[in-house]
Amino acid sequence: MNETIIPIIERLDKIESLIKKTNTTDDKLMTIKMVAEYSSMSEMSVYRAVQRGSLKVFKDKGKKLFRKTDVDSWLVK
C-alpha cells in the first residue's frame, strides 16, 4: 500500500509547486504607466513598443494591461 501512496504524494507535491509558481507576483498585471516606471522608459516608448508588436498586450480593450513576465521578456530582447 505504501508503494502506491508515495508516487501520489510526489505528484501532489509537483502539482503544488506548479500552482505556487503560477501564482507569483511575476504574473502581476501592469498599466502603461507602471511599465514605464518599471523599465525606466517613457510612456511613449511603451506605446511605440506595443504598436511595433515587440511588447505583448494582455488586455487591449479600454485600459491596456501587461503581464510582468511579458514586460521582463521585452526588456531582455
N, C-alpha and C positions, 0 to 999 in steps of 0.2 A: 504494500500500500504506500509506503514512503517513497518508492520509486516513481510513482505517478504524481505525487504531491509536489515533489521538488521541481520537476520541469514546469508545472503550472505556476508555482511561486516565482520561478525565474522569468517566465513570460509576463507575469503580472508586474514584476519589477521593471522589465523593459518597457511595458506599456506606460507605467507611471512616469518613468524618466522621459519618455517621448512627450507626454502630456505637459510635464513641467517645462520642457524646452519650448513648446509652442505657446506657453502662457507667460513668457518672459516679457520684459519691457522692450525687447527688440521688435516686437510686433505692435508697438505703440503707434498710434496714428498721429501724424503731424500736419499742421497747416503750412501754407507757403511761408508765412512769417516765421514759424518755428524752424522750417528747413533753412531759411536764410540765416537765422541766428546760429543754428547748429553748424552750418557749413561755413560760416563767416563770409557769406556772399550776399549780394543784394537780392531783393525780391525779384527784380527784373531779370537777373541771371537765372533764377529758378524758373521763371516764366519761359525764358528762352529755351532752357533745357527741356521743358515739357513740350514746347512747340516743335523742337527738333526730334523729340521722341527718345532722348537719352535718359530722361527721368520718367519713370512709370508712375502714373496717377492711379491711386486706389479708387477714389470716388471723383468723378468728373462733373457730375450734375451739382449745381449750386456751389458750395464751398469745396474747393479741391483739397483732397486729403491724400497723404502719402504714408506708406509703411516705413518705419525707421530702417528696416532691413534693406528696402529698395533704395533709400537715400544713401545708406552706407555703401551699397554696391555701386551706385552712381558716383560717389566721391572717390572710390578706388580706381575707377576707369580712367 
